[in-house]
Structures are given as structure tokens and as C-alpha cells.
Amino acid sequence: MKYFKLIIIAILTVPSLVIGQGEDVGNWLMYFGTNKISDKLSVHSELQYRNHTVVPNNIEQLLIRTGLNYHLKKSTILTAGYGFIASYDFESPMKAAESTEHRVFQQLIMINKVKRVKFEHRYRIEQRWVNSDYKNRLRYRLMAFIPLNNKEFVPGTFFIGLYDEVFMNTKSTFFDRNRLYAALGYQVSKPLQVQLGYLRQTLNSGWKNYLQLGVVFNTDFRSSVEN
């Protein structure tokens, strides 16, 4: 348990140290949902409001994403979906976005457990229309969830969330970006979870830190659909 306490202290301390050193830090406010409509099908819903700065809010991106999930089994999920992304320059005088992106994606999620730790492997392919420019991109994310005060993710469980995700282009510059993430989460109820985390995004041109607040709300519409 001492080991877990050290992890929590590190997650809560690192963002404060980054801000205190005057680094350029933004924030992401995020919502995710998996909405079951049958035993095999669910709808993915997602909204992210990303800011260039912590305070005051200075919008960097607005991301809206949805998709249809097919649950091959409990540990394997296939998804096809669509996303819209509006991007804004820092302190731009324009009221509209400098660029807009329409994105189609396909992904495979595979989940496995090693003792109390849950691992999630996500493989994603994206077809992107950024303004008038068409691009393809590949992504792989490895995420781990570590419950702290319970063996399972029951209501009242605190947990650590960690992931690393690499983005790869299919032409031009192969490396697109990398995201390294650590968070403290709390399972409020069976459908509701919150996470407070820190993300470091590395690009070819440099890197930037973000504080993140995420809400996960997984609903089950199977009874209403059947009725």
C-alpha cells in the first residue's frame, strides 16, 4: 500500500511542479460514454474541450466523436466511428476555427487482466480530412488501470490510470506524436467514473503538458430498447 501512496503523491505533485516552473500548460475537459443498446452493440459518445492554457480558458480544440461498438466478447471490442475536430490558434483574433477536421476511424480494443491490474490495448486506424488535405494515421495505446483500495472496480474504488499512446503517419513524417498519461480516478457508481490526470504530449516540434479532468458515464439502454 505504501507503493500506491507514493504513486498518488507523484501524480498530484508533478502537475503542480510543472505549473510552478512556468511551463506552458493547458487543460482538457473530457466526457466518454459507452451506451449499451443490445448484448453485442453499444454506442460510443465522446466530447473533449481542450484549452491552450489552464486559466483563463483559451480554446485549442473542440472534439466530438461517436461510433458503433460491436462486442465480440467481454474482452474484445470492434468500433467504427466518426469525429469532428475544430482547432484554434493561441490567442487568435478569429472567432472561428483555423482548421476543421472530419475523421473516420476503425479500432480494436483488447482487454486482459494480470492479477488486479487491467490492461487495455487499443489499435486505431484514422482517415482524416483536415480542411482540404487528406491524411491517414495509425495509433496504438497501452493503458493500465490499478485499483487501490479494492481488488475490483466496485463503487468507492480509487484507482491509478496510466497510458502511453503513439501516433504514426502513413506518409511524410512517420512519427506524429506521443502521449504519456497518469491519473488518479474514482469509481463513483457502477456507471460513473471520474479521473484527474496529467498528460505530456510530444510532437516533432516539441512538447506540452496538460491537466485533464475526465468523466466516464456508461449507460445501459437494453431494457428500454427491448420494451
One Martini backbone bead per residue (centre of mass of N, CA, C, O) as a GRO file, in nm:
protein
  227
    1MET     BB    1   0.054   0.064  -0.016
    2LYS     BB    2   0.293   0.258  -0.024
    3TYR     BB    3   0.327   0.253  -0.330
    4PHE     BB    4   0.053   0.387  -0.398
    5LYS     BB    5   0.102   0.651  -0.242
    6LEU     BB    6   0.339   0.745  -0.419
    7ILE     BB    7   0.181   0.768  -0.680
    8ILE     BB    8  -0.023   0.978  -0.589
    9ILE     BB    9   0.180   1.198  -0.517
   10ALA     BB   10   0.304   1.221  -0.800
   11ILE     BB   11   0.044   1.299  -0.958
   12LEU     BB   12  -0.015   1.561  -0.779
   13THR     BB   13   0.279   1.702  -0.807
   14VAL     BB   14   0.378   1.736  -1.101
   15PRO     BB   15   0.182   1.956  -1.209
   16SER     BB   16   0.267   2.171  -0.998
   17LEU     BB   17   0.564   2.188  -1.086
   18VAL     BB   18   0.515   2.273  -1.378
   19ILE     BB   19   0.364   2.536  -1.315
   20GLY     BB   20   0.586   2.660  -1.124
   21GLN     BB   21   0.798   2.669  -1.381
   22GLY     BB   22   0.631   2.803  -1.632
   23GLU     BB   23   0.497   2.625  -1.811
   24ASP     BB   24   0.315   2.516  -2.081
   25VAL     BB   25  -0.031   2.487  -1.984
   26GLY     BB   26  -0.309   2.287  -2.017
   27ASN     BB   27  -0.658   2.178  -2.082
   28TRP     BB   28  -0.883   1.892  -2.032
   29LEU     BB   29  -1.225   1.833  -2.106
   30MET     BB   30  -1.400   1.514  -2.043
   31TYR     BB   31  -1.617   1.281  -2.226
   32PHE     BB   32  -1.737   0.937  -2.171
   33GLY     BB   33  -1.928   0.673  -2.357
   34THR     BB   34  -2.105   0.355  -2.302
   35ASN     BB   35  -2.403   0.256  -2.489
   36LYS     BB   36  -2.617   0.016  -2.439
   37ILE     BB   37  -2.844  -0.175  -2.682
   38SER     BB   38  -2.702  -0.459  -2.657
   39ASP     BB   39  -2.513  -0.735  -2.614
   40LYS     BB   40  -2.327  -0.637  -2.886
   41LEU     BB   41  -2.419  -0.330  -2.864
   42SER     BB   42  -2.272   0.008  -2.883
   43VAL     BB   43  -2.236   0.356  -2.798
   44HIS     BB   44  -2.013   0.605  -2.871
   45SER     BB   45  -1.929   0.885  -2.653
   46GLU     BB   46  -1.772   1.222  -2.717
   47LEU     BB   47  -1.612   1.500  -2.529
   48GLN     BB   48  -1.372   1.772  -2.605
   49TYR     BB   49  -1.212   2.043  -2.413
   50ARG     BB   50  -0.942   2.228  -2.534
   51ASN     BB   51  -0.663   2.408  -2.384
   52HIS     BB   52  -0.387   2.614  -2.382
   53THR     BB   53  -0.481   2.686  -2.090
   54VAL     BB   54  -0.580   2.694  -1.767
   55VAL     BB   55  -0.563   3.017  -1.699
   56PRO     BB   56  -0.747   3.100  -1.901
   57ASN     BB   57  -0.958   3.017  -2.132
   58ASN     BB   58  -0.807   2.872  -2.447
   59ILE     BB   59  -0.894   2.744  -2.722
   60GLU     BB   60  -0.780   2.457  -2.915
   61GLN     BB   61  -1.010   2.219  -2.894
   62LEU     BB   62  -1.290   2.053  -3.057
   63LEU     BB   63  -1.426   1.728  -2.969
   64ILE     BB   64  -1.627   1.497  -3.165
   65ARG     BB   65  -1.736   1.155  -3.084
   66THR     BB   66  -1.845   0.855  -3.262
   67GLY     BB   67  -1.981   0.507  -3.229
   68LEU     BB   68  -1.982   0.157  -3.314
   69ASN     BB   69  -2.008  -0.124  -3.108
   70TYR     BB   70  -1.859  -0.458  -3.112
   71HIS     BB   71  -1.903  -0.744  -2.901
   72LEU     BB   72  -1.742  -1.026  -2.921
   73LYS     BB   73  -1.648  -0.986  -2.624
   74LYS     BB   74  -1.562  -0.872  -2.319
   75SER     BB   75  -1.240  -0.831  -2.438
   76THR     BB   76  -1.373  -0.752  -2.736
   77ILE     BB   77  -1.364  -0.453  -2.953
   78LEU     BB   78  -1.544  -0.308  -3.218
   79THR     BB   79  -1.494   0.003  -3.418
   80ALA     BB   80  -1.702   0.256  -3.579
   81GLY     BB   81  -1.636   0.608  -3.677
   82TYR     BB   82  -1.679   0.966  -3.585
   83GLY     BB   83  -1.508   1.292  -3.625
   84PHE     BB   84  -1.491   1.631  -3.487
   85ILE     BB   85  -1.243   1.899  -3.547
   86ALA     BB   86  -1.157   2.203  -3.383
   87SER     BB   87  -0.900   2.449  -3.447
   88TYR     BB   88  -0.699   2.680  -3.241
   89ASP     BB   89  -0.525   2.946  -3.199
   90PHE     BB   90  -0.331   3.133  -3.005
   91GLU     BB   91  -0.486   3.415  -2.949
   92SER     BB   92  -0.701   3.451  -3.160
   93PRO     BB   93  -0.909   3.678  -3.339
   94MET     BB   94  -1.070   3.453  -3.422
   95LYS     BB   95  -1.388   3.286  -3.393
   96ALA     BB   96  -1.296   3.077  -3.574
   97ALA     BB   97  -1.158   2.814  -3.701
   98GLU     BB   98  -0.859   2.735  -3.864
   99SER     BB   99  -0.946   2.425  -3.838
  100THR     BB  100  -1.098   2.132  -3.990
  101GLU     BB  101  -1.214   1.793  -3.900
  102HIS     BB  102  -1.275   1.487  -4.067
  103ARG     BB  103  -1.329   1.160  -3.904
  104VAL     BB  104  -1.243   0.826  -3.967
  105PHE     BB  105  -1.280   0.512  -3.774
  106GLN     BB  106  -1.092   0.220  -3.662
  107GLN     BB  107  -1.119  -0.036  -3.394
  108LEU     BB  108  -0.928  -0.221  -3.139
  109ILE     BB  109  -1.015  -0.386  -2.829
  110MET     BB  110  -0.804  -0.527  -2.568
  111ILE     BB  111  -0.856  -0.726  -2.268
  112ASN     BB  112  -0.656  -0.770  -1.965
  113LYS     BB  113  -0.549  -0.962  -1.673
  114VAL     BB  114  -0.315  -0.900  -1.390
  115LYS     BB  115  -0.466  -0.969  -1.150
  116ARG     BB  116  -0.560  -0.636  -1.064
  117VAL     BB  117  -0.466  -0.558  -1.349
  118LYS     BB  118  -0.580  -0.358  -1.620
  119PHE     BB  119  -0.557  -0.409  -1.970
  120GLU     BB  120  -0.539  -0.185  -2.267
  121HIS     BB  121  -0.571  -0.239  -2.616
  122ARG     BB  122  -0.534   0.012  -2.882
  123TYR     BB  123  -0.641   0.004  -3.224
  124ARG     BB  124  -0.600   0.267  -3.477
  125ILE     BB  125  -0.773   0.396  -3.768
  126GLU     BB  126  -0.730   0.693  -3.982
  127GLN     BB  127  -0.944   0.920  -4.165
  128ARG     BB  128  -0.838   1.248  -4.285
  129TRP     BB  129  -1.001   1.581  -4.311
  130VAL     BB  130  -0.797   1.864  -4.341
  131ASN     BB  131  -0.977   2.043  -4.482
  132SER     BB  132  -0.824   1.956  -4.800
  133ASP     BB  133  -0.659   1.734  -4.643
  134TYR     BB  134  -0.542   1.404  -4.679
  135LYS     BB  135  -0.518   1.148  -4.415
  136ASN     BB  136  -0.325   0.901  -4.244
  137ARG     BB  137  -0.356   0.703  -3.929
  138LEU     BB  138  -0.177   0.552  -3.655
  139ARG     BB  139  -0.271   0.375  -3.341
  140TYR     BB  140  -0.128   0.312  -3.003
  141ARG     BB  141  -0.264   0.186  -2.684
  142LEU     BB  142  -0.144   0.157  -2.345
  143MET     BB  143  -0.342   0.054  -2.064
  144ALA     BB  144  -0.366   0.106  -1.700
  145PHE     BB  145  -0.547  -0.039  -1.416
  146ILE     BB  146  -0.524   0.043  -1.053
  147PRO     BB  147  -0.645  -0.072  -0.779
  148LEU     BB  148  -0.636   0.018  -0.431
  149ASN     BB  149  -0.899  -0.055  -0.216
  150ASN     BB  150  -0.958  -0.278  -0.437
  151LYS     BB  151  -0.982  -0.552  -0.658
  152GLU     BB  152  -1.223  -0.402  -0.778
  153PHE     BB  153  -1.456  -0.192  -0.974
  154VAL     BB  154  -1.611  -0.060  -0.735
  155PRO     BB  155  -1.778   0.131  -0.555
  156GLY     BB  156  -1.520   0.334  -0.401
  157THR     BB  157  -1.281   0.324  -0.606
  158PHE     BB  158  -0.949   0.367  -0.625
  159PHE     BB  159  -0.729   0.473  -0.904
  160ILE     BB  160  -0.493   0.400  -1.155
  161GLY     BB  161  -0.398   0.575  -1.459
  162LEU     BB  162  -0.218   0.444  -1.750
  163TYR     BB  163  -0.049   0.582  -2.053
  164ASP     BB  164   0.055   0.502  -2.398
  165GLU     BB  165   0.068   0.694  -2.713
  166VAL     BB  166   0.107   0.630  -3.060
  167PHE     BB  167   0.164   0.822  -3.362
  168MET     BB  168   0.120   0.736  -3.721
  169ASN     BB  169   0.216   0.794  -4.031
  170THR     BB  170   0.198   0.698  -4.387
  171LYS     BB  171   0.341   0.976  -4.447
  172SER     BB  172   0.604   1.144  -4.440
  173THR     BB  173   0.603   1.189  -4.122
  174PHE     BB  174   0.586   0.924  -3.922
  175PHE     BB  175   0.597   1.086  -3.671
  176ASP     BB  176   0.353   1.256  -3.476
  177ARG     BB  177   0.298   1.135  -3.167
  178ASN     BB  178   0.300   1.150  -2.794
  179ARG     BB  179   0.127   0.998  -2.507
  180LEU     BB  180   0.151   1.071  -2.155
  181TYR     BB  181  -0.028   0.913  -1.873
  182ALA     BB  182  -0.167   1.026  -1.546
  183ALA     BB  183  -0.403   0.903  -1.286
  184LEU     BB  184  -0.674   0.975  -1.068
  185GLY     BB  185  -0.941   0.763  -0.963
  186TYR     BB  186  -1.315   0.728  -0.936
  187GLN     BB  187  -1.574   0.508  -0.837
  188VAL     BB  188  -1.886   0.611  -0.787
  189SER     BB  189  -2.028   0.405  -0.983
  190LYS     BB  190  -2.101   0.184  -1.211
  191PRO     BB  191  -2.130   0.422  -1.448
  192LEU     BB  192  -1.933   0.616  -1.270
  193GLN     BB  193  -1.634   0.814  -1.361
  194VAL     BB  194  -1.328   0.971  -1.240
  195GLN     BB  195  -1.052   1.190  -1.365
  196LEU     BB  196  -0.720   1.302  -1.260
  197GLY     BB  197  -0.470   1.443  -1.481
  198TYR     BB  198  -0.161   1.388  -1.677
  199LEU     BB  199  -0.022   1.526  -1.987
  200ARG     BB  200   0.230   1.436  -2.236
  201GLN     BB  201   0.301   1.601  -2.542
  202THR     BB  202   0.479   1.480  -2.830
  203LEU     BB  203   0.650   1.643  -3.084
  204ASN     BB  204   0.858   1.743  -3.333
  205SER     BB  205   0.845   2.055  -3.205
  206GLY     BB  206   0.773   1.922  -2.914
  207TRP     BB  207   0.609   2.009  -2.598
  208LYS     BB  208   0.317   1.940  -2.373
  209ASN     BB  209   0.109   2.021  -2.099
  210TYR     BB  210  -0.175   1.853  -1.926
  211LEU     BB  211  -0.470   1.894  -1.771
  212GLN     BB  212  -0.718   1.647  -1.652
  213LEU     BB  213  -1.080   1.601  -1.691
  214GLY     BB  214  -1.268   1.300  -1.641
  215VAL     BB  215  -1.578   1.152  -1.769
  216VAL     BB  216  -1.751   0.840  -1.703
  217PHE     BB  217  -2.063   0.728  -1.875
  218ASN     BB  218  -2.229   0.417  -1.850
  219THR     BB  219  -2.494   0.305  -2.031
  220ASP     BB  220  -2.821   0.114  -2.022
  221PHE     BB  221  -3.066   0.048  -2.295
  222ARG     BB  222  -3.188  -0.244  -2.313
  223SER     BB  223  -3.465  -0.228  -2.169
  224SER     BB  224  -3.589   0.008  -2.341
  225VAL     BB  225  -3.559  -0.130  -2.618
  226GLU     BB  226  -3.728  -0.391  -2.553
  227ASN     BB  227  -3.992  -0.213  -2.465
   0.00000   0.00000   0.00000
